[in-house]
Amino acid sequence: MEIEQCVELFLEKVTPVSEIERVHLTRACGRVAAQDVCAKEPVPAFPKSAMDGYAVCAAQVENASRENPVILKVLGENCAGDCNEFPFLPNSAVRVMTGAYIPQGYDAVVRQEDTDYGMDKAAIYAPVKPYANYCKTGEDMKAGETVLEKGSLITPLHVGLLAGIGTEYTDVYRQLKVALISTGSELTPIGTALEKGKIYNSILYMLKAAVERAGLLVSYEKACADEESVLERILIEAADCADIVITTGGVSVGKKDLLPAVLEKAGAQRLFARANIQPGTPTIGSVLNGTPILSLSGNPYAAMVNFEVYFWELAAAMTRNHSLKPVIKTAVLKSDYPKKSKLRRFVRAYGENGEVFLPTQTHASSVISNMTQCNCYLDIATETMLSAGDTVTVRKMRLC
């Protein structure tokens, strides 16, 4: 089965998170809006100056020049934050600073560099057109205008717009809850002395970092020895408190590969296994009590690749955050890759400016240290040899 078919089987079983929570604006960035937000008042709420200068009636300075300046009486001054209403008089001006209120009757601002900086009277040396250097009421946002649409990913720009209309709290969909389970009696937590025959549990920490960096919540995490009854209990617990469960290890056909049997015993519905992908062919997709379970290989690189292929598709659908979807593009290969594979193969690579390179010759599933040199995966079809100059498919690596 192709991985795209496996993804579709998963997506048929999931529904977007529907629970809504209200968060302070300072915590809204990276969340998905649960409702439209509209401006209650125009922004700006008053006409204001775009620069330091003099508010004038444009018609009265249309012939101004340095040779023949127009002299205007200065009625007073408004700095930013002031709202002094000076009654309009013919041949008058009001000195204004950037952001300051412009009194009624004045329809333009002459920048101060085009004046003599006068205090009681000002010599105007250049004409201005009506509404030059003048921000109209509602120029940025009109009252009733939608500032944030339901379903939008809230960006720093959105945060600024919401702050601009005085929004302190906004409604967002709750964070996706992810459970992480690492299996294997050989696993040792960091901070513990490593015994002979044991390894540190690097995969759990890597996946947790990826999940949390994306703004999602790790609601459950456990490392489990190779014991069927314990693993079954942990799986059921995880499915009850998370929207997605990810397991690593125990999916192949070895003596201690217990996941297939435990999933069946727990009552999980299998969706797929052994897709056309290398590494990570034994990856299993299943559903337990409505919760999708993605069971990955215990080999670090295999786990990485299949996590990238499946998890972000599920997360994007369930959070409504489509920016989480895998980014797939084409590029020109700059080095040969003559090795054929019986399965569709994902090879670590580095892409830049429409070109893709193979910075390492080591592609073992147990090796991830050279991944720091990579930022994408080369997606190679079954039984395919590649040469420099070929146009190839690459997938952006989100874990780097």
C-alpha positions, 0 to 999 in steps of 0.5 A: 500500500502506498503511504498516500493511501495510508494517510487517507485511511487515517484521515477518514477516522479523525475529526478536528478538535471542536473544544474552544478555550479563551486565551489572553492575546499574549498566548494566542500566537500559533493557535487557530481562531475559533470565531471571527473577530471584527473591529468594533471601532474604526482604526484609527478612531480619529484623523491623525497626522502621518508625520511631524508638521502643520495641519492645514487646509490644502487649498490655502497653500496650493501656491506656496513656494520658498520664493513666495511662502504662505504665512499661516497663523498657528492656533496651537499644537497637538502632540500624540495623545492630545485631542485639542479641538482648534476651531478652523480659521482661514489662513490658519494652521495647527502644529501636529506631531506624528500620530496626533489628532487633526482638528476638523477643517484641516485636510492635510499636513505640511511636513515641518521640513517644508516650513520655517518651524514657526510657533505663532506664525508659520511660513509654508514653503511647499504645497500639499494635496488634500489628505497628504500625510493625513490618516483618515478615520478607519484608514487601517480598519473600518468598524465591523471589518473582519480582522481575524477569520475563524479557522485562521492560524494566528500569526504575530501580525494577527496579534498586532491587529487584535491588539489594535482593536483592543482585544485582550482575550480571543477564542481558539480551539484547544491544543491537540493532545499527543501521547508518546509511548516508547517501548523496549526493555533496553531503553534508559531515561536520560540522567540515569547511568547507562548499563551495558546493553542499554541505550538512551531513549532519544526518540521520545525526547526528539518527538516530544520536542517536535510536537511541542515546537509546533504548539501542540500538547504532549499530554501523556508520555511513558517508556514501557518495557517489553511486557504485554500486560503493561503495554496494553494498559498504557495504550488504553490509558494513552488513548483515553487522554490524547487525540493521537497516540504515537508509539515507537518500537516493537512493530517488526517480527522479532521475539520482543516485537509485541505491538501488533499483538497488544494492539489487537488484544486492546481492541484497536482496529488496524488500518494499515501495516507494511506500507511501500516505504523504506525505512520504517516498512513495519509502521502500523496505523490503527484506531483505538476507541476513536483515537488514532495510533501511529506505531513507529519503528524503534530505529531512530531514522525510520521513526523520524521519516514515518513520523514526518509522513503521517503525523503532520497530516493528522495534526493538520487535519485535527487542528485545522492548521494547514501549515502543518501539512508536509511541504513537498516540492521538486528540485534538481539533484546535484549528485548521483544516487545509483542505488535501487530499492525494492521499496519507495525510499526516503533518503536524507538530503539538503535542499537549497535554491531549487537544488538538492544535495546528498551531504552524507553517504551514511543512510543507516536507520540507526544513524541520526547524527548526520541529520544536522547536515540535512533539511529534507528527504529525497523521495525515490520511487521503487527500483529507481536509479538517480543521476545528477541533473534529474528532477526529483521529489523532496519533502521538507524535514520539520524535525531539523 
